[in-house]
Amino acid sequence: MRYVALKTLNRQRLESTPGIRVLLESNVVRIAPASVELEQRGRPLNLPNDDVLVCAGGELPTAMLKSIGILVEAHFGTAPARLAG
């Protein structure tokens, strides 16, 4: 049995949202300035990318992310002005 944390309704909403591609069973291998390299079901997958959203457990490891040069923006349920249509 495979454990999937994403609830069915949330998955359906994501999959029906234009511009969002759901990639279950994938792991981040490398984040580059304009792309992200993933491994999905044992196969490499390289995608062009502008932003990365990190969901890392219940509490975001902000200090650690900043210490390795990752920009961290918290929006608490609101879209950043540059993304709000």
Secondary structure, DSSP 8 states (H G I E B T S, - for coil): -----S-HHHHHHHHTSTT-----SEEEEEE-SSEEEEEETTEEEEEE-S------SSS--HHHHHHTT------TTS--TTT--
